[in-house]
Amino acid sequence: MKYKALLFGSIGTLIESSNIQRNSFNEAFKEAGLDWYWDEQDYRILLKKSGGTKRVEDFAERNNINVNASQIRDRKTELFSSFIIQNKQKLRESVYEMIRYTKDNNIKLAFSTSTTVNNVEAVFESLSNQISKADRKSTRLNSSHQIISYAV
């Protein structure tokens, strides 16, 4: 069977991002004057729901606290993006080989996610020594979830 395309479905399929995101949330909480701390176990449970703003809203509701969840998520995104750009990330094991295979065999390759444009751009900037800009084209499809598709 000849495959026509391979889709990567989140930034976490390219790099290990969960702990960086979790630490960025914790820093954003601290900056917002909140004494919240999401450890790895808490965050793993929270990841069952998609969307950082929704996770913050739900957590605040469970703790009977009013917060500006969008503002906290936006700050988390800034912290996350800054960290991964300053600390170049490595592609997950075998991802580069998969990308090469698809290119060598004329299989379309795309990256589609509901994360923020800033997160996606930061990931690709962080990976610039492994995936060149010439290797990818981008298309942004707007929806309520900001679906972003990158053809690598």
C-alpha positions, 0 to 999 in steps of 0.5 A: 500500500502506498501512503499519500500523507503523514500528519503530525498531530501536535507539537508534542509529536515533534519535540518533548514539550509537556514539561516545558509547557507545565513549567511555563504554566507554573511560572505564569501562575507565579507571575500572576500572584497565584500559589498554584503549582502543577506537578507532573502527575497533576499535569498529566491528568489536566492534559486529558482536556485540550486547550491551556485556557480551558485547563486554567479555567477548570482548575480555577473553578475547582479552587473557587478562584477567579482568574483571567485564564486567557491572560495566564495562558498567553503569558505561558505561551510567551514563556514557552516560546522564549524557552524553546527558542533559547534552548534549541530542542531536538526532534523526537527519536526517528522523526527526522528519519520519517521526514526524510522518508516521506520526502524521498518517497513523495509522500505529503507531510503535514503538521496540524494542531490546535495550539497557538501560532506562536507555539508552532512558530517557536517550535519550528524556530527551535528546530531550525538546525534540523528542519530548514524553512525550505523544507516547509510551507505553511497554511493557516486554516482559521476555525474556533480552534485555530487549526494550523497546518504545516507542510514540512 
